[in-house]
Amino acid sequence: MHMTNQEDTQVKDAPQTAAATPGAEPRQARGGRGRGGDDRNRNRQRRGRETQRSEFDQKTLLLRRVARVVAGGRRFSFSAAIVVGDRKGRVGVGIGKGADTALAMEKATRDAKKNMIRVKTTEGMSIAHDVMAKESSGIVSIRPAPERGIVAGSAAKIVLELAGVKDVTAKILSPSKNKLSIARATVKALQELKG
């Protein structure tokens, strides 16, 4: 007799839960928490992609906040310049703007990869001859310097390191200290090298 009371209670409970939430599906069928459903799996996949080592190294040349004047006041955004290279003869400089620093840096990295060049080097990863280039206000001269490493200043050194070039001296001949112009002039000079 005691057994039948439990069965009655179970039978009574079942219709009440179904009536309390009409048209509701079990939690698992809906796809988990919130509206996204598979968000956790998607985030896990995204994290996996980020942890994979990129074939390119990157260094930030400059990151600054810029303002645009509109009717309601100033609208701020961020500008970034990044140098990307594989240290095996490929290098590029890119710029990007975005609402926040991460977005600006991501755009700059994409731009740098798009504008990448192949540097013609000797077997020892040096350069064969002197080169000089001008880009905007930046003027850079690069010379081979056997067994001296990279002797350069500012943005020129960053570009040469990420290009994988060794045993060179670079001189910035322009009065301008604009890092972006100097980096672009260095890339232009490396582009003029003849194998």
ZAGU-786811 format. One line per field, with one value per atom (N, C-alpha, C): atom name; x negated, z negated, y; residue number from 1; residue in three letters. Coordinates in nm, 2 decimals. Example, Ala and Ser with C-alpha at 12.3 -4.5 7.8 and 13.67 -1.06 7.14 Angstrom:
atome = [N CA C N CA C];
c1 = [-1.32 -1.23 -1.32 -1.28 -1.37 -1.29];
c3 = [-0.78 -0.78 -0.78 -0.71 -0.71 -0.79];
c2 = [-0.57 -0.45 -0.33 -0.22 -0.11 0.00];
num = [1 1 1 2 2 2];
residu = [ALA ALA ALA SER SER SER];
***
This chain:
atome = [N CA C N CA C N CA C N CA C N CA C N CA C N CA C N CA C N CA C N CA C N CA C N CA C N CA C N CA C N CA C N CA C N CA C N CA C N CA C N CA C N CA C N CA C N CA C N CA C N CA C N CA C N CA C N CA C N CA C N CA C N CA C N CA C N CA C N CA C N CA C N CA C N CA C N CA C N CA C N CA C N CA C N CA C N CA C N CA C N CA C N CA C N CA C N CA C N CA C N CA C N CA C N CA C N CA C N CA C N CA C N CA C N CA C N CA C N CA C N CA C N CA C N CA C N CA C N CA C N CA C N CA C N CA C N CA C N CA C N CA C N CA C N CA C N CA C N CA C N CA C N CA C N CA C N CA C N CA C N CA C N CA C N CA C N CA C N CA C N CA C N CA C N CA C N CA C N CA C N CA C N CA C N CA C N CA C N CA C N CA C N CA C N CA C N CA C N CA C N CA C N CA C N CA C N CA C N CA C N CA C N CA C N CA C N CA C N CA C N CA C N CA C N CA C N CA C N CA C N CA C N CA C N CA C N CA C N CA C N CA C N CA C N CA C N CA C N CA C N CA C N CA C N CA C N CA C N CA C N CA C N CA C N CA C N CA C N CA C N CA C N CA C N CA C N CA C N CA C N CA C N CA C N CA C N CA C N CA C N CA C N CA C N CA C N CA C N CA C N CA C N CA C N CA C N CA C N CA C N CA C N CA C N CA C N CA C N CA C N CA C N CA C N CA C N CA C N CA C N CA C N CA C N CA C N CA C N CA C N CA C N CA C N CA C N CA C N CA C N CA C N CA C N CA C N CA C N CA C N CA C N CA C N CA C N CA C N CA C N CA C N CA C N CA C N CA C N CA C N CA C N CA C N CA C N CA C N CA C N CA C];
c1 = [-0.08 0.00 -0.09 -0.19 -0.28 -0.34 -0.36 -0.42 -0.32 -0.20 -0.10 -0.10 -0.12 -0.12 -0.23 -0.35 -0.46 -0.43 -0.37 -0.34 -0.24 -0.14 -0.04 -0.10 -0.20 -0.26 -0.34 -0.41 -0.49 -0.40 -0.29 -0.20 -0.14 -0.11 -0.05 -0.15 -0.28 -0.38 -0.41 -0.41 -0.45 -0.36 -0.22 -0.14 -0.16 -0.19 -0.20 -0.32 -0.43 -0.55 -0.53 -0.46 -0.44 -0.34 -0.24 -0.15 -0.21 -0.30 -0.37 -0.45 -0.51 -0.59 -0.54 -0.44 -0.39 -0.48 -0.51 -0.59 -0.74 -0.78 -0.92 -0.98 -1.11 -1.18 -1.28 -1.33 -1.44 -1.56 -1.63 -1.74 -1.85 -1.88 -1.99 -1.95 -1.82 -1.78 -1.79 -1.78 -1.79 -1.93 -2.03 -2.17 -2.24 -2.21 -2.29 -2.24 -2.33 -2.29 -2.27 -2.19 -2.17 -2.12 -2.13 -2.08 -2.18 -2.31 -2.41 -2.42 -2.39 -2.39 -2.53 -2.60 -2.73 -2.84 -2.82 -2.92 -3.05 -3.03 -3.14 -3.24 -3.18 -3.26 -3.33 -3.25 -3.31 -3.43 -3.41 -3.52 -3.64 -3.62 -3.73 -3.80 -3.73 -3.80 -3.88 -3.82 -3.89 -4.02 -4.01 -4.13 -4.24 -4.20 -4.29 -4.37 -4.30 -4.36 -4.46 -4.43 -4.52 -4.65 -4.64 -4.76 -4.85 -4.80 -4.90 -5.00 -5.12 -5.23 -5.23 -5.22 -5.22 -5.36 -5.37 -5.50 -5.57 -5.50 -5.55 -5.57 -5.67 -5.69 -5.64 -5.60 -5.56 -5.60 -5.63 -5.66 -5.58 -5.54 -5.46 -5.55 -5.54 -5.62 -5.56 -5.43 -5.36 -5.22 -5.16 -5.02 -4.98 -4.88 -4.84 -4.69 -4.64 -4.50 -4.49 -4.40 -4.37 -4.23 -4.21 -4.07 -4.02 -3.89 -3.83 -3.72 -3.72 -3.63 -3.49 -3.39 -3.25 -3.16 -3.04 -2.95 -2.93 -2.93 -2.91 -3.03 -3.15 -3.27 -3.38 -3.46 -3.57 -3.53 -3.56 -3.54 -3.68 -3.71 -3.84 -3.85 -3.97 -3.99 -4.14 -4.19 -4.33 -4.39 -4.52 -4.60 -4.72 -4.75 -4.87 -4.95 -5.08 -5.18 -5.25 -5.25 -5.32 -5.41 -5.52 -5.62 -5.60 -5.59 -5.57 -5.68 -5.74 -5.85 -5.87 -5.93 -5.95 -6.10 -6.18 -6.33 -6.40 -6.34 -6.40 -6.40 -6.38 -6.38 -6.25 -6.15 -6.02 -5.99 -5.94 -5.91 -5.80 -5.72 -5.62 -5.58 -5.54 -5.50 -5.35 -5.27 -5.13 -5.07 -4.96 -4.90 -4.75 -4.69 -4.55 -4.48 -4.35 -4.28 -4.16 -4.12 -4.00 -3.95 -3.83 -3.77 -3.85 -3.92 -4.00 -4.14 -4.23 -4.37 -4.38 -4.31 -4.32 -4.27 -4.17 -4.11 -4.21 -4.27 -4.37 -4.49 -4.54 -4.66 -4.63 -4.51 -4.47 -4.47 -4.41 -4.41 -4.55 -4.63 -4.77 -4.85 -4.83 -4.89 -4.85 -4.72 -4.67 -4.73 -4.74 -4.79 -4.94 -5.01 -5.16 -5.18 -5.10 -5.11 -5.07 -4.98 -4.94 -5.05 -5.13 -5.23 -5.37 -5.38 -5.51 -5.60 -5.73 -5.83 -5.93 -5.99 -6.10 -6.23 -6.32 -6.45 -6.56 -6.63 -6.74 -6.86 -6.90 -7.02 -7.13 -7.25 -7.36 -7.34 -7.43 -7.42 -7.42 -7.50 -7.51 -7.40 -7.29 -7.18 -7.22 -7.32 -7.36 -7.31 -7.35 -7.32 -7.44 -7.42 -7.53 -7.59 -7.52 -7.57 -7.50 -7.55 -7.49 -7.36 -7.26 -7.13 -7.09 -7.01 -6.96 -6.82 -6.72 -6.59 -6.52 -6.43 -6.35 -6.20 -6.13 -5.99 -5.93 -5.85 -5.79 -5.90 -5.91 -6.01 -6.13 -6.12 -6.23 -6.33 -6.46 -6.57 -6.66 -6.68 -6.76 -6.87 -6.99 -7.10 -7.14 -7.16 -7.19 -7.32 -7.42 -7.54 -7.58 -7.64 -7.69 -7.80 -7.81 -7.91 -7.95 -8.05 -8.08 -8.11 -8.05 -8.07 -8.05 -7.95 -7.92 -7.78 -7.70 -7.56 -7.48 -7.36 -7.28 -7.32 -7.37 -7.40 -7.30 -7.19 -7.09 -7.01 -6.94 -6.86 -6.71 -6.63 -6.49 -6.42 -6.33 -6.25 -6.33 -6.44 -6.52 -6.57 -6.61 -6.66 -6.55 -6.43 -6.31 -6.29 -6.28 -6.26 -6.37 -6.49 -6.61 -6.61 -6.57 -6.57 -6.46 -6.34 -6.23 -6.24 -6.33 -6.36 -6.46 -6.53 -6.63 -6.77 -6.78 -6.91 -7.01 -7.14 -7.24 -7.36 -7.45 -7.58 -7.56 -7.48 -7.45 -7.46 -7.49 -7.47 -7.37 -7.28 -7.18 -7.19 -7.18 -7.19 -7.07 -7.00 -6.89 -6.94 -6.92 -6.98 -6.88 -6.75 -6.65 -6.64 -6.61 -6.59 -6.47 -6.38 -6.25 -6.27 -6.20 -6.20 -6.08 -6.00 -5.88 -5.91 -5.87 -5.91 -5.84 -5.72 -5.65 -5.73 -5.77 -5.84 -5.97 -6.04 -6.17 -6.16 -6.06 -6.03 -6.00 -5.92 -5.88 -6.00 -6.08 -6.21 -6.30 -6.31 -6.40 -6.35 -6.22 -6.16 -6.18 -6.17 -6.19 -6.34 -6.43 -6.57 -6.60 -6.54 -6.56 -6.50 -6.40 -6.33 -6.42 -6.51 -6.60 -6.72 -6.74 -6.86 -6.85 -6.97 -6.98 -7.06 -7.00 -7.06 -7.20];
c3 = [0.00 0.00 0.00 -0.07 -0.08 0.06 0.14 0.27 0.37 0.36 0.44 0.42 0.29 0.26 0.33 0.34 0.41 0.56 0.61 0.75 0.78 0.70 0.71 0.71 0.62 0.61 0.73 0.79 0.91 1.03 1.04 1.15 1.13 1.01 0.99 1.02 0.99 1.01 1.15 1.23 1.38 1.45 1.44 1.52 1.47 1.34 1.28 1.35 1.36 1.41 1.56 1.63 1.77 1.79 1.70 1.71 1.67 1.57 1.52 1.63 1.72 1.83 1.96 2.02 2.14 2.26 2.34 2.46 2.43 2.30 2.27 2.30 2.35 2.38 2.26 2.26 2.15 2.18 2.07 2.07 2.18 2.19 2.28 2.42 2.46 2.60 2.64 2.54 2.58 2.61 2.56 2.60 2.48 2.36 2.25 2.20 2.15 2.09 2.19 2.15 2.23 2.37 2.45 2.59 2.68 2.65 2.74 2.76 2.66 2.67 2.67 2.79 2.80 2.77 2.70 2.68 2.61 2.52 2.45 2.54 2.63 2.73 2.83 2.87 2.96 2.90 2.77 2.70 2.68 2.66 2.64 2.77 2.89 3.02 3.04 3.01 3.03 2.95 2.82 2.74 2.80 2.85 2.91 3.03 3.11 3.22 3.17 3.06 3.01 2.96 2.90 2.84 2.94 3.06 3.17 3.20 3.20 3.22 3.37 3.38 3.52 3.58 3.71 3.77 3.77 3.74 3.74 3.60 3.58 3.46 3.49 3.39 3.41 3.30 3.33 3.23 3.26 3.16 3.17 3.19 3.30 3.32 3.24 3.26 3.18 3.16 3.05 3.02 2.96 3.02 2.97 2.98 2.90 2.90 2.99 3.08 3.17 3.16 3.19 3.17 3.30 3.32 3.43 3.38 3.42 3.36 3.44 3.37 3.43 3.35 3.40 3.34 3.19 3.14 3.00 2.91 2.98 2.90 2.97 2.90 2.96 2.96 3.07 3.08 3.08 2.98 2.96 3.03 3.09 3.14 3.12 3.15 3.13 3.26 3.28 3.40 3.35 3.43 3.40 3.52 3.50 3.61 3.56 3.64 3.60 3.71 3.67 3.76 3.74 3.85 3.84 3.93 3.87 3.95 3.90 3.99 3.95 3.91 3.92 3.89 3.98 4.10 4.20 4.34 4.34 4.46 4.50 4.43 4.46 4.35 4.39 4.30 4.36 4.27 4.32 4.21 4.25 4.16 4.19 4.09 4.11 4.00 4.04 3.95 3.94 3.83 3.81 3.71 3.73 3.64 3.59 3.47 3.41 3.29 3.24 3.13 3.00 3.00 2.88 2.93 2.84 2.87 2.94 2.89 2.94 3.09 3.12 3.25 3.35 3.30 3.38 3.41 3.31 3.32 3.41 3.41 3.49 3.64 3.66 3.80 3.85 3.77 3.80 3.84 3.76 3.79 3.92 3.95 4.08 4.19 4.18 4.28 4.30 4.19 4.20 4.28 4.25 4.32 4.47 4.50 4.64 4.72 4.65 4.71 4.69 4.67 4.64 4.77 4.74 4.85 4.82 4.92 4.91 4.92 4.83 4.83 4.89 4.99 5.05 4.97 4.91 4.82 4.87 4.80 4.83 4.75 4.76 4.69 4.54 4.49 4.35 4.30 4.38 4.35 4.33 4.41 4.41 4.55 4.58 4.71 4.80 4.93 5.03 5.05 5.04 5.08 5.00 5.01 4.94 5.01 4.93 4.98 4.91 4.97 4.91 4.96 4.88 4.92 4.85 4.91 4.85 4.86 4.75 4.75 4.66 4.72 4.66 4.60 4.46 4.40 4.35 4.37 4.32 4.42 4.39 4.48 4.41 4.46 4.40 4.49 4.44 4.51 4.44 4.51 4.45 4.53 4.45 4.50 4.44 4.51 4.45 4.36 4.24 4.14 4.09 4.15 4.11 3.96 3.90 3.76 3.66 3.68 3.59 3.53 3.59 3.54 3.61 3.54 3.59 3.52 3.59 3.52 3.59 3.52 3.57 3.45 3.48 3.38 3.41 3.31 3.33 3.40 3.49 3.57 3.67 3.72 3.82 3.76 3.63 3.56 3.55 3.52 3.50 3.64 3.75 3.88 3.92 3.90 3.93 3.85 3.72 3.64 3.68 3.71 3.75 3.89 3.97 4.11 4.10 3.99 3.97 4.03 4.06 4.12 4.01 4.03 3.93 3.99 3.91 3.95 4.04 4.00 4.08 3.99 4.04 3.97 4.05 3.97 4.04 3.97 4.06 4.01 4.06 3.96 3.99 4.03 4.15 4.20 4.19 4.17 4.17 4.03 4.03 3.90 3.83 3.90 3.85 3.75 3.65 3.55 3.56 3.67 3.69 3.71 3.62 3.62 3.74 3.78 3.89 4.02 4.04 4.16 4.17 4.06 4.05 4.08 4.02 4.05 4.19 4.25 4.39 4.48 4.45 4.53 4.52 4.40 4.38 4.47 4.47 4.56 4.70 4.74 4.88 4.92 4.83 4.85 4.87 4.79 4.79 4.92 4.97 5.10 5.22 5.21 5.32 5.33 5.23 5.24 5.36 5.42 5.53 5.48 5.50 5.45 5.50];
c2 = [-0.12 0.00 0.13 0.11 0.23 0.26 0.16 0.17 0.25 0.23 0.30 0.45 0.49 0.63 0.71 0.64 0.71 0.72 0.61 0.61 0.72 0.74 0.84 0.98 1.00 1.13 1.16 1.06 1.08 1.11 1.05 1.07 1.21 1.25 1.38 1.49 1.47 1.58 1.60 1.50 1.51 1.61 1.60 1.69 1.84 1.86 1.99 2.06 1.99 2.06 2.09 2.00 2.03 2.14 2.15 2.26 2.39 2.39 2.51 2.58 2.51 2.57 2.51 2.57 2.51 2.54 2.45 2.47 2.47 2.45 2.45 2.32 2.33 2.21 2.19 2.07 2.04 2.13 2.16 2.26 2.22 2.09 2.05 2.07 2.06 2.08 2.22 2.31 2.46 2.50 2.43 2.46 2.53 2.51 2.57 2.70 2.78 2.90 3.02 3.11 3.23 3.21 3.31 3.30 3.23 3.25 3.20 3.05 2.98 2.83 2.78 2.78 2.72 2.81 2.92 3.02 2.96 2.87 2.82 2.75 2.67 2.59 2.69 2.79 2.89 2.96 3.00 3.07 2.97 2.85 2.75 2.74 2.73 2.72 2.85 2.97 3.09 3.10 3.05 3.05 2.96 2.85 2.76 2.82 2.90 2.97 3.07 3.14 3.25 3.19 3.07 3.01 2.96 2.93 2.88 2.99 2.95 3.05 3.10 3.23 3.29 3.28 3.27 3.26 3.40 3.51 3.64 3.70 3.77 3.85 3.99 4.06 4.20 4.29 4.42 4.52 4.64 4.71 4.83 4.95 5.02 5.14 5.26 5.28 5.39 5.36 5.40 5.39 5.52 5.58 5.71 5.73 5.82 5.86 5.98 5.98 6.09 6.14 6.26 6.32 6.38 6.37 6.43 6.53 6.65 6.75 6.74 6.71 6.71 6.81 6.82 6.92 6.91 6.79 6.77 6.77 6.80 6.80 6.72 6.65 6.57 6.42 6.35 6.21 6.14 6.06 6.00 5.86 5.84 5.70 5.68 5.56 5.52 5.49 5.52 5.49 5.41 5.31 5.22 5.20 5.19 5.16 5.04 4.93 4.80 4.75 4.69 4.63 4.48 4.40 4.26 4.19 4.09 4.02 3.88 3.79 3.65 3.63 3.73 3.72 3.63 3.60 3.52 3.59 3.72 3.80 3.86 3.85 3.91 4.01 4.13 4.24 4.33 4.39 4.49 4.59 4.71 4.81 4.84 4.85 4.88 4.97 5.05 5.14 5.10 5.13 5.10 5.19 5.22 5.31 5.23 5.25 5.19 5.26 5.21 5.27 5.24 5.13 5.10 5.05 5.04 5.00 4.87 4.77 4.63 4.63 4.70 4.70 4.77 4.88 4.96 4.87 4.80 4.71 4.59 4.54 4.43 4.47 4.59 4.64 4.67 4.73 4.76 4.63 4.53 4.40 4.34 4.35 4.30 4.38 4.51 4.60 4.57 4.55 4.51 4.38 4.28 4.15 4.17 4.26 4.28 4.35 4.44 4.52 4.46 4.33 4.27 4.26 4.27 4.26 4.15 4.10 4.00 4.07 4.06 4.13 4.03 4.09 4.01 4.02 3.91 3.91 3.82 3.83 3.74 3.61 3.52 3.39 3.42 3.52 3.55 3.64 3.66 3.75 3.89 3.93 4.07 4.13 4.25 4.30 4.31 4.31 4.31 4.44 4.55 4.68 4.79 4.92 5.03 5.07 5.11 5.16 5.28 5.36 5.48 5.50 5.54 5.57 5.68 5.74 5.85 5.82 5.83 5.81 5.92 6.00 6.12 6.20 6.22 6.30 6.22 6.09 6.00 5.96 5.98 5.94 5.85 5.73 5.63 5.57 5.56 5.50 5.37 5.26 5.13 5.08 5.03 4.98 4.85 4.76 4.63 4.66 4.60 4.61 4.48 4.41 4.27 4.26 4.16 4.12 4.24 4.32 4.43 4.42 4.33 4.32 4.43 4.47 4.58 4.70 4.80 4.93 5.03 5.06 5.14 5.20 5.30 5.37 5.37 5.39 5.41 5.30 5.34 5.25 5.16 5.22 5.14 5.01 5.01 4.89 4.79 4.83 4.74 4.67 4.75 4.69 4.59 4.63 4.54 4.41 4.42 4.30 4.21 4.26 4.17 4.12 4.19 4.14 4.02 4.02 3.91 3.95 4.08 4.13 4.14 4.10 4.11 4.18 4.23 4.29 4.41 4.51 4.63 4.75 4.87 4.99 5.07 5.14 5.22 5.36 5.46 5.60 5.67 5.74 5.82 5.96 6.00 6.13 6.24 6.21 6.32 6.39 6.51 6.58 6.53 6.47 6.43 6.31 6.31 6.19 6.11 6.12 6.05 5.90 5.82 5.67 5.60 5.64 5.57 5.60 5.73 5.77 5.70 5.69 5.62 5.47 5.41 5.27 5.24 5.32 5.31 5.33 5.43 5.46 5.34 5.27 5.16 5.04 5.02 4.91 4.94 5.07 5.11 5.08 5.11 5.09 4.94 4.86 4.71 4.66 4.72 4.68 4.71 4.81 4.85 4.76 4.67 4.58 4.49 4.47 4.37 4.25 4.13 4.01 3.99];
num = [1 1 1 2 2 2 3 3 3 4 4 4 5 5 5 6 6 6 7 7 7 8 8 8 9 9 9 10 10 10 11 11 11 12 12 12 13 13 13 14 14 14 15 15 15 16 16 16 17 17 17 18 18 18 19 19 19 20 20 20 21 21 21 22 22 22 23 23 23 24 24 24 25 25 25 26 26 26 27 27 27 28 28 28 29 29 29 30 30 30 31 31 31 32 32 32 33 33 33 34 34 34 35 35 35 36 36 36 37 37 37 38 38 38 39 39 39 40 40 40 41 41 41 42 42 42 43 43 43 44 44 44 45 45 45 46 46 46 47 47 47 48 48 48 49 49 49 50 50 50 51 51 51 52 52 52 53 53 53 54 54 54 55 55 55 56 56 56 57 57 57 58 58 58 59 59 59 60 60 60 61 61 61 62 62 62 63 63 63 64 64 64 65 65 65 66 66 66 67 67 67 68 68 68 69 69 69 70 70 70 71 71 71 72 72 72 73 73 73 74 74 74 75 75 75 76 76 76 77 77 77 78 78 78 79 79 79 80 80 80 81 81 81 82 82 82 83 83 83 84 84 84 85 85 85 86 86 86 87 87 87 88 88 88 89 89 89 90 90 90 91 91 91 92 92 92 93 93 93 94 94 94 95 95 95 96 96 96 97 97 97 98 98 98 99 99 99 100 100 100 101 101 101 102 102 102 103 103 103 104 104 104 105 105 105 106 106 106 107 107 107 108 108 108 109 109 109 110 110 110 111 111 111 112 112 112 113 113 113 114 114 114 115 115 115 116 116 116 117 117 117 118 118 118 119 119 119 120 120 120 121 121 121 122 122 122 123 123 123 124 124 124 125 125 125 126 126 126 127 127 127 128 128 128 129 129 129 130 130 130 131 131 131 132 132 132 133 133 133 134 134 134 135 135 135 136 136 136 137 137 137 138 138 138 139 139 139 140 140 140 141 141 141 142 142 142 143 143 143 144 144 144 145 145 145 146 146 146 147 147 147 148 148 148 149 149 149 150 150 150 151 151 151 152 152 152 153 153 153 154 154 154 155 155 155 156 156 156 157 157 157 158 158 158 159 159 159 160 160 160 161 161 161 162 162 162 163 163 163 164 164 164 165 165 165 166 166 166 167 167 167 168 168 168 169 169 169 170 170 170 171 171 171 172 172 172 173 173 173 174 174 174 175 175 175 176 176 176 177 177 177 178 178 178 179 179 179 180 180 180 181 181 181 182 182 182 183 183 183 184 184 184 185 185 185 186 186 186 187 187 187 188 188 188 189 189 189 190 190 190 191 191 191 192 192 192 193 193 193 194 194 194 195 195 195];
residu = [MET MET MET HIS HIS HIS MET MET MET THR THR THR ASN ASN ASN GLN GLN GLN GLU GLU GLU ASP ASP ASP THR THR THR GLN GLN GLN VAL VAL VAL LYS LYS LYS ASP ASP ASP ALA ALA ALA PRO PRO PRO GLN GLN GLN THR THR THR ALA ALA ALA ALA ALA ALA ALA ALA ALA THR THR THR PRO PRO PRO GLY GLY GLY ALA ALA ALA GLU GLU GLU PRO PRO PRO ARG ARG ARG GLN GLN GLN ALA ALA ALA ARG ARG ARG GLY GLY GLY GLY GLY GLY ARG ARG ARG GLY GLY GLY ARG ARG ARG GLY GLY GLY GLY GLY GLY ASP ASP ASP ASP ASP ASP ARG ARG ARG ASN ASN ASN ARG ARG ARG ASN ASN ASN ARG ARG ARG GLN GLN GLN ARG ARG ARG ARG ARG ARG GLY GLY GLY ARG ARG ARG GLU GLU GLU THR THR THR GLN GLN GLN ARG ARG ARG SER SER SER GLU GLU GLU PHE PHE PHE ASP ASP ASP GLN GLN GLN LYS LYS LYS THR THR THR LEU LEU LEU LEU LEU LEU LEU LEU LEU ARG ARG ARG ARG ARG ARG VAL VAL VAL ALA ALA ALA ARG ARG ARG VAL VAL VAL VAL VAL VAL ALA ALA ALA GLY GLY GLY GLY GLY GLY ARG ARG ARG ARG ARG ARG PHE PHE PHE SER SER SER PHE PHE PHE SER SER SER ALA ALA ALA ALA ALA ALA ILE ILE ILE VAL VAL VAL VAL VAL VAL GLY GLY GLY ASP ASP ASP ARG ARG ARG LYS LYS LYS GLY GLY GLY ARG ARG ARG VAL VAL VAL GLY GLY GLY VAL VAL VAL GLY GLY GLY ILE ILE ILE GLY GLY GLY LYS LYS LYS GLY GLY GLY ALA ALA ALA ASP ASP ASP THR THR THR ALA ALA ALA LEU LEU LEU ALA ALA ALA MET MET MET GLU GLU GLU LYS LYS LYS ALA ALA ALA THR THR THR ARG ARG ARG ASP ASP ASP ALA ALA ALA LYS LYS LYS LYS LYS LYS ASN ASN ASN MET MET MET ILE ILE ILE ARG ARG ARG VAL VAL VAL LYS LYS LYS THR THR THR THR THR THR GLU GLU GLU GLY GLY GLY MET MET MET SER SER SER ILE ILE ILE ALA ALA ALA HIS HIS HIS ASP ASP ASP VAL VAL VAL MET MET MET ALA ALA ALA LYS LYS LYS GLU GLU GLU SER SER SER SER SER SER GLY GLY GLY ILE ILE ILE VAL VAL VAL SER SER SER ILE ILE ILE ARG ARG ARG PRO PRO PRO ALA ALA ALA PRO PRO PRO GLU GLU GLU ARG ARG ARG GLY GLY GLY ILE ILE ILE VAL VAL VAL ALA ALA ALA GLY GLY GLY SER SER SER ALA ALA ALA ALA ALA ALA LYS LYS LYS ILE ILE ILE VAL VAL VAL LEU LEU LEU GLU GLU GLU LEU LEU LEU ALA ALA ALA GLY GLY GLY VAL VAL VAL LYS LYS LYS ASP ASP ASP VAL VAL VAL THR THR THR ALA ALA ALA LYS LYS LYS ILE ILE ILE LEU LEU LEU SER SER SER PRO PRO PRO SER SER SER LYS LYS LYS ASN ASN ASN LYS LYS LYS LEU LEU LEU SER SER SER ILE ILE ILE ALA ALA ALA ARG ARG ARG ALA ALA ALA THR THR THR VAL VAL VAL LYS LYS LYS ALA ALA ALA LEU LEU LEU GLN GLN GLN GLU GLU GLU LEU LEU LEU LYS LYS LYS GLY GLY GLY];
***
